[in-house]
């Protein structure tokens, strides 16, 4: 199934641009980026296990799909916890996709962004030494900690006393970022969904059960808009090898049904 009013992600990660995508007006006159959350989860909702090594939930086909989505984005964002835990490079790996970006007048790599309220980031992370430009959002306290440490590696921007994700998106909009891919982790994904700032969710479900209470989950408890009675629009389902890719539109809802979902009579 598909939704004709939104950007449609195809099996290879490309998309069709239509009304409302990529930039979204926020009421302030600044067009904030279209925000796409991307995550791979186990069937029981985990994004990793508790071992020192990263659990690879995606298969080669799905990793290639993610690479295509990265190539189609203006910027990629991950949280500081993900950087510390996984030490990712966050690159577009396909030379052909990078060449298409350059041919279209875009940078070879998307802007790389991380968020750290306390400024707990080490300059030796691979994030800072690969790819194109880097941007670190933090607080006033974090700037004092990171200013000199990352001076030659990234632009460091304070969002004030606390991390305000709405202000973060406004700043990206002023920088000309039209499409933002958010790759986690759970704290970051939770924040975007809880504040109603996610336009699209690409949820890759892997045929794996983790079952470890100490392992990180996709989302943390939060006061999500609409609570448990709100149903997102499922715009598309794609099979990617043994992975099921679900495409949801979090800012839209299905037509309301009579009664709340948990008031309905369950099948006998």
C-alpha positions as CSV (number, residue, x, y, z in Angstrom):
1,X,0.0,0.0,0.0
2,X,1.1,3.6,-0.4
3,X,0.2,7.1,0.5
4,X,0.0,9.6,-2.4
5,X,0.6,12.7,-0.3
6,X,4.0,11.8,1.2
7,X,7.5,11.0,0.0
8,X,7.4,7.3,-0.9
9,X,10.4,5.2,-0.1
10,X,10.9,2.4,-2.5
11,X,12.6,-1.0,-2.0
12,X,15.9,0.4,-3.1
13,X,15.6,3.4,-0.8
14,X,14.8,6.0,-3.5
15,X,11.8,8.2,-3.2
16,X,9.3,10.3,-5.1
17,X,9.1,13.9,-4.0
18,X,5.6,15.3,-3.7
19,X,3.7,18.1,-1.8
20,X,4.9,18.6,1.7
21,X,8.3,16.8,1.2
22,X,11.0,17.5,1.9
23,X,10.6,20.7,3.9
24,X,7.8,21.2,6.4
25,X,6.6,24.7,7.4
26,X,6.7,25.0,11.2
27,X,4.6,28.2,11.6
28,X,7.6,30.5,12.2
29,X,8.3,31.2,8.6
30,X,11.3,28.8,8.6
31,X,10.9,25.5,6.8
32,X,12.2,22.8,9.0
33,X,13.5,19.6,7.5
34,X,11.3,16.6,6.6
35,X,12.3,14.2,9.4
36,X,12.7,10.5,8.6
37,X,13.4,8.0,11.5
38,X,15.2,4.9,10.5
39,X,15.7,1.9,12.7
40,X,16.1,-1.9,12.6
41,X,14.5,-3.8,15.4
42,X,14.1,-7.4,16.5
43,X,10.7,-9.0,16.6
44,X,10.5,-8.2,20.3
45,X,11.5,-4.6,19.9
46,X,15.2,-4.4,20.6
47,X,17.8,-2.5,18.6
48,X,20.8,-4.4,20.0
49,X,21.7,-7.0,22.6
50,X,23.7,-6.4,25.7
51,X,27.0,-7.9,24.4
52,X,30.0,-5.7,23.7
53,X,29.7,-6.4,19.9
54,X,27.0,-4.7,17.9
55,X,24.1,-7.0,16.9
56,X,23.6,-6.8,13.2
57,X,19.8,-7.0,12.7
58,X,19.7,-6.1,9.0
59,X,20.8,-8.3,6.1
60,X,23.0,-7.1,3.2
61,X,20.0,-6.1,1.1
62,X,18.7,-3.9,4.0
63,X,22.1,-2.3,4.6
64,X,22.1,-1.4,1.0
65,X,18.6,0.1,1.3
66,X,19.8,2.2,4.3
67,X,22.8,3.4,2.2
68,X,20.4,4.6,-0.5
69,X,18.2,6.4,2.1
70,X,21.4,8.1,3.4
71,X,22.4,9.2,-0.1
72,X,19.0,10.8,-0.6
73,X,19.2,12.8,2.7
74,X,20.8,16.2,3.3
75,X,21.8,15.3,6.8
76,X,22.1,12.2,9.1
77,X,21.6,12.5,12.9
78,X,22.5,10.1,15.7
79,X,22.7,10.5,19.4
80,X,25.9,10.7,21.4
81,X,25.1,7.3,23.1
82,X,25.1,5.6,19.7
83,X,28.4,7.2,18.8
84,X,30.0,6.0,22.1
85,X,28.5,2.5,21.9
86,X,28.9,1.7,18.2
87,X,31.4,4.2,16.9
88,X,29.7,4.4,13.5
89,X,31.2,6.3,10.5
90,X,27.7,7.2,9.0
91,X,28.9,7.2,5.4
92,X,27.3,6.7,2.0
93,X,29.2,3.6,1.0
94,X,28.2,3.4,-2.6
95,X,30.6,5.3,-4.9
96,X,27.8,5.5,-7.5
97,X,25.4,7.1,-5.1
98,X,28.1,9.6,-4.0
99,X,28.8,10.4,-7.6
100,X,25.1,11.1,-8.3
101,X,25.1,13.5,-5.3
102,X,28.1,15.4,-6.7
103,X,26.6,15.5,-10.2
104,X,23.5,17.0,-8.8
105,X,25.5,19.8,-7.1
106,X,25.3,18.3,-3.6
107,X,28.2,17.5,-1.2
108,X,29.6,14.0,-1.7
109,X,28.4,13.0,1.8
110,X,25.4,14.3,3.8
111,X,26.0,16.5,6.8
112,X,26.6,14.4,9.9
113,X,25.0,15.5,13.1
114,X,25.1,14.3,16.7
115,X,23.4,15.6,19.9
116,X,25.0,15.6,23.3
117,X,23.5,17.6,26.2
118,X,26.5,17.1,28.5
119,X,29.2,17.2,25.8
120,X,30.5,13.7,26.5
121,X,32.1,13.1,23.2
122,X,35.7,11.9,22.4
123,X,37.5,13.5,19.4
124,X,38.8,10.1,18.4
125,X,35.4,8.7,17.3
126,X,35.3,7.7,13.7
127,X,32.3,10.0,13.2
128,X,34.7,13.0,13.3
129,X,37.3,11.6,10.9
130,X,35.3,10.3,8.0
131,X,32.8,11.8,5.5
132,X,32.0,15.4,5.1
133,X,31.0,18.2,7.4
134,X,30.0,17.5,11.1
135,X,27.7,19.4,13.4
136,X,27.3,18.9,17.1
137,X,24.3,20.2,19.0
138,X,24.7,20.6,22.7
139,X,23.8,22.9,25.6
140,X,25.6,25.9,27.1
141,X,27.4,23.6,29.5
142,X,28.3,21.2,26.6
143,X,29.8,24.0,24.6
144,X,32.2,24.8,27.4
145,X,33.3,21.2,27.4
146,X,33.5,20.6,23.6
147,X,34.5,24.0,22.2
148,X,38.3,23.4,22.2
149,X,38.1,19.6,22.1
150,X,36.3,19.5,18.7
151,X,37.5,22.9,17.4
152,X,39.1,21.4,14.3
153,X,36.7,18.5,13.8
154,X,33.1,19.9,13.9
155,X,31.0,22.9,14.4
156,X,29.6,23.0,17.9
157,X,26.2,24.7,18.5
158,X,24.5,25.4,21.8
159,X,20.7,25.1,21.9
160,X,20.6,26.9,25.3
161,X,20.2,25.4,28.8
162,X,18.6,22.2,27.4
163,X,18.5,20.4,24.1
164,X,15.4,21.7,22.3
165,X,14.7,19.5,19.2
166,X,12.3,22.0,17.7
167,X,15.1,24.7,17.8
168,X,17.5,22.1,16.4
169,X,15.2,21.6,13.4
170,X,14.7,25.4,12.9
171,X,18.5,25.8,12.9
172,X,18.8,23.1,10.3
173,X,16.1,24.7,8.2
174,X,18.0,28.0,8.2
175,X,21.1,26.0,7.0
176,X,19.1,24.7,4.0
177,X,18.7,21.2,5.2
178,X,15.5,19.9,3.7
179,X,15.6,16.2,4.5
180,X,17.0,14.8,7.8
181,X,17.5,11.1,8.4
182,X,17.6,10.1,12.1
183,X,19.3,6.8,12.9
184,X,18.8,6.7,16.7
185,X,19.3,5.6,19.2
186,X,16.3,5.0,21.4
187,X,16.6,8.2,23.4
188,X,16.7,10.3,20.2
189,X,13.9,8.4,18.4
190,X,11.8,8.8,21.5
191,X,12.4,12.5,21.6
192,X,11.4,13.1,18.0
193,X,8.2,11.0,18.3
194,X,7.2,12.4,21.7
195,X,7.5,16.0,20.4
196,X,5.6,15.2,17.2
197,X,8.6,16.1,15.1
198,X,8.9,12.8,13.0
199,X,7.2,12.9,9.6
200,X,8.1,9.3,8.6
201,X,9.3,6.1,10.3
202,X,11.1,3.3,8.4
203,X,10.9,0.3,10.7
204,X,12.9,-2.7,9.6
205,X,11.8,-5.8,11.5
206,X,14.4,-8.6,11.6
207,X,13.5,-12.2,12.2
208,X,15.4,-12.2,15.6
209,X,14.4,-12.5,19.2
210,X,16.7,-10.8,21.7
211,X,14.8,-11.2,25.0
212,X,17.5,-9.5,27.1
213,X,16.1,-7.0,29.7
214,X,19.4,-5.2,29.7
215,X,19.5,-4.7,26.0
216,X,18.4,-1.3,24.4
217,X,14.9,-1.0,23.0
218,X,13.7,1.0,20.1
219,X,11.8,3.5,22.3
220,X,11.7,4.6,25.9
221,X,8.5,5.3,27.9
222,X,7.2,8.7,27.0
223,X,4.0,10.8,26.7
224,X,3.5,10.3,23.0
225,X,0.9,12.6,21.2
226,X,-2.5,10.9,21.3
227,X,-1.4,8.1,23.6
228,X,-2.3,4.5,22.9
229,X,-5.6,5.5,21.2
230,X,-3.8,7.1,18.3
231,X,-3.1,4.9,15.2
232,X,-0.4,6.0,12.7
233,X,-0.9,5.6,9.0
234,X,0.8,2.5,7.6
235,X,1.9,3.8,4.2
236,X,3.8,0.9,2.8
237,X,5.2,-2.6,3.6
238,X,8.2,-4.0,1.7
239,X,9.9,-7.4,1.9
240,X,13.7,-6.9,2.0
241,X,15.0,-10.5,2.0
242,X,14.1,-11.9,5.4
243,X,13.4,-8.3,6.8
244,X,10.0,-6.7,6.8
245,X,10.2,-2.9,6.1
246,X,7.2,-1.0,7.5
247,X,6.7,2.7,6.5
248,X,4.6,4.7,8.9
249,X,3.6,8.4,8.9
250,X,3.6,9.4,12.6
251,X,2.1,12.8,12.1
252,X,-1.0,11.4,10.4
253,X,-3.7,9.2,11.8
254,X,-6.1,6.7,10.5
255,X,-9.8,7.6,10.5
256,X,-11.1,7.2,14.0
257,X,-13.1,4.1,14.8
258,X,-16.0,3.8,17.2
259,X,-14.6,3.4,20.7
260,X,-11.0,3.2,21.7
261,X,-9.0,0.2,20.3
262,X,-8.8,-1.6,23.7
263,X,-12.6,-1.2,24.1
264,X,-13.3,-3.2,21.0
265,X,-14.3,-6.8,21.3
266,X,-11.3,-9.1,20.6
267,X,-11.8,-12.1,18.2
268,X,-12.8,-15.3,20.0
